[in-house]
Amino acid sequence: MAVAETPERHLLVVDDDDRIRSLLKEYLSRNGFRVTAAPGGAAARKLMETLDFDLAVFDVMMPGEDGFSLTAWLRERKGAAGRTPVLMLTARGLAEDRIEGLRRGADDYLPKPFEPEELLLRIEAILRRSHARPAAGNGSISLGVCQFDIERGELSREGAPIRLTEAEVALLKRLARSPHEPVDRLELARETVDPSGRAVDVQVTRLRRKIESDPKAPRYLQTVRGVGYLLAPD
C-alpha cells in the first residue's frame, strides 16, 4: 500500500481495546499519518479541546461515553473543530447502528472485524472529500438563502459555510444532476452504507434542517411519494 502523500495529516483514534488501539496507531503511522490515540471519550475530549485533527476514528461500544455521544458532542463544537470528519468502528454491524451513526454526524461507518487496508482507503476517501478544493466552476444552484456548489460539494447559507458529511454531499450532488426530477430512493440508497434506503431518509432529514426554513414543510428537498426525492432549486 502506498504511503500517504501528506505525512503530517493528524488522526485521532479512540478505542477502549488496548490491542486494537495500538495496532491501528502502528498501521496508520506506517502509512504516513501522525496518530494520537485515546482509550475513551473523556481522554478524547481533552485531546480535541487542545489539538487539531484532520479526522477522528471512534469506536462505538466503549465504557462510559460511547462513540455516538462523542460524535454528537464534536458536532456541537464551534468552528473547524466541529467539522472534523468522523469514521465510526463497531463490532455490531446492525443497520440501526449505522443509521444512528449517520444521524449523529458520522461521515462513514466500518464494522469490525475489518481489513486494515479498507480502513485506510475509507480514511483517504473521507479526507479527499473534506479537504479537496477543485477549481471553481459555474455549477452552483440556489436553494433560497443557501447556495450549493456542485463541483466543490460545498453548501453555504448567506456566504457562511455549512458542514456536510461525505454521504450528504453525494446525495445532494446526485439530486442536483437532475433538478426538478424525482430520483428513485433505492437508486440513492445504492451509494450509501444501507441499501435498504433508511440511511437515505436520515440524510434527507438532516439536509432539510440545513437547507429549509421549515424542515417539516420542505420547499427545496421534496419527497415524491412512492418514488423517492427531488431537488427543486430556484
DAFENMO-V330176 format. One record per residue. RES is the residue in three letters. SS is DSSP state (alpha for helix, beta for strand, coil for the rest). PSI is psi as a letter, one per 20 degrees, with the letter a starting at -180 (none if undefined). Layout:
# DAFENMO-V330176
[[RES & SS & PSI] [RES & SS & PSI]]
This chain:
# DAFENMO-V330176
[[MET & coil & p] [ALA & coil & q] [VAL & coil & p] [ALA & coil & q] [GLU & coil & h] [THR & coil & n] [PRO & coil & i] [GLU & coil & j] [ARG & coil & p] [HIS & beta & p] [LEU & beta & q] [LEU & beta & p] [VAL & beta & p] [VAL & beta & o] [ASP & coil & p] [ASP & coil & i] [ASP & coil & o] [ASP & alpha & g] [ARG & alpha & g] [ILE & alpha & g] [ARG & alpha & g] [SER & alpha & g] [LEU & alpha & g] [LEU & alpha & g] [LYS & alpha & g] [GLU & alpha & g] [TYR & alpha & g] [LEU & alpha & h] [SER & alpha & h] [ARG & alpha & h] [ASN & coil & k] [GLY & coil & j] [PHE & coil & q] [ARG & beta & p] [VAL & beta & p] [THR & beta & p] [ALA & beta & q] [ALA & beta & q] [PRO & coil & i] [GLY & coil & a] [GLY & alpha & g] [ALA & alpha & g] [ALA & alpha & h] [ALA & alpha & g] [ARG & alpha & g] [LYS & alpha & g] [LEU & alpha & g] [MET & alpha & i] [GLU & alpha & i] [THR & alpha & h] [LEU & coil & q] [ASP & coil & p] [PHE & coil & q] [ASP & coil & h] [LEU & beta & q] [ALA & beta & p] [VAL & beta & o] [PHE & beta & p] [ASP & beta & q] [VAL & coil & g] [MET & coil & n] [MET & coil & q] [PRO & coil & q] [GLY & coil & c] [GLU & coil & p] [ASP & coil & r] [GLY & alpha & h] [PHE & alpha & g] [SER & alpha & h] [LEU & alpha & h] [THR & alpha & g] [ALA & alpha & g] [TRP & alpha & g] [LEU & alpha & g] [ARG & alpha & h] [GLU & coil & i] [ARG & coil & q] [LYS & coil & q] [GLY & alpha & b] [ALA & alpha & h] [ALA & alpha & g] [GLY & alpha & i] [ARG & alpha & j] [THR & coil & p] [PRO & beta & q] [VAL & beta & p] [LEU & beta & p] [MET & beta & q] [LEU & beta & q] [THR & beta & q] [ALA & coil & i] [ARG & coil & o] [GLY & coil & k] [LEU & coil & q] [ALA & alpha & h] [GLU & alpha & h] [ASP & alpha & g] [ARG & alpha & g] [ILE & alpha & g] [GLU & alpha & g] [GLY & alpha & g] [LEU & alpha & g] [ARG & alpha & h] [ARG & alpha & i] [GLY & coil & j] [ALA & coil & q] [ASP & coil & h] [ASP & beta & r] [TYR & beta & p] [LEU & beta & o] [PRO & beta & q] [LYS & coil & q] [PRO & coil & q] [PHE & coil & q] [GLU & coil & p] [PRO & alpha & h] [GLU & alpha & h] [GLU & alpha & g] [LEU & alpha & g] [LEU & alpha & g] [LEU & alpha & h] [ARG & alpha & g] [ILE & alpha & g] [GLU & alpha & g] [ALA & alpha & g] [ILE & alpha & g] [LEU & alpha & h] [ARG & alpha & g] [ARG & alpha & h] [SER & alpha & h] [HIS & alpha & i] [ALA & coil & p] [ARG & coil & m] [PRO & coil & r] [ALA & coil & q] [ALA & coil & q] [GLY & coil & a] [ASN & coil & j] [GLY & coil & m] [SER & beta & p] [ILE & beta & q] [SER & beta & p] [LEU & beta & m] [GLY & coil & c] [VAL & coil & i] [CYS & beta & q] [GLN & beta & p] [PHE & beta & o] [ASP & beta & o] [ILE & coil & g] [GLU & coil & g] [ARG & coil & h] [GLY & coil & k] [GLU & beta & p] [LEU & beta & p] [SER & beta & q] [ARG & beta & o] [GLU & coil & l] [GLY & coil & i] [ALA & beta & p] [PRO & beta & q] [ILE & beta & p] [ARG & coil & p] [LEU & coil & q] [THR & coil & r] [GLU & alpha & g] [ALA & alpha & h] [GLU & alpha & h] [VAL & alpha & g] [ALA & alpha & g] [LEU & alpha & g] [LEU & alpha & g] [LYS & alpha & g] [ARG & alpha & g] [LEU & alpha & h] [ALA & alpha & h] [ARG & coil & h] [SER & coil & m] [PRO & coil & q] [HIS & coil & j] [GLU & coil & p] [PRO & coil & q] [VAL & beta & p] [ASP & beta & p] [ARG & alpha & g] [LEU & alpha & h] [GLU & alpha & g] [LEU & alpha & h] [ALA & alpha & h] [ARG & coil & h] [GLU & coil & j] [THR & coil & r] [VAL & coil & i] [ASP & coil & n] [PRO & coil & i] [SER & coil & i] [GLY & coil & i] [ARG & alpha & h] [ALA & alpha & h] [VAL & alpha & g] [ASP & alpha & h] [VAL & alpha & g] [GLN & alpha & h] [VAL & alpha & g] [THR & alpha & g] [ARG & alpha & h] [LEU & alpha & h] [ARG & alpha & h] [ARG & alpha & h] [LYS & alpha & h] [ILE & alpha & g] [GLU & coil & q] [SER & coil & h] [ASP & coil & n] [PRO & alpha & h] [LYS & alpha & i] [ALA & alpha & m] [PRO & coil & p] [ARG & coil & h] [TYR & coil & h] [LEU & beta & n] [GLN & beta & q] [THR & beta & p] [VAL & beta & o] [ARG & coil & p] [GLY & coil & i] [VAL & coil & f] [GLY & beta & c] [TYR & beta & q] [LEU & beta & q] [LEU & beta & p] [ALA & coil & m] [PRO & coil & r] [ASP & coil & none]]
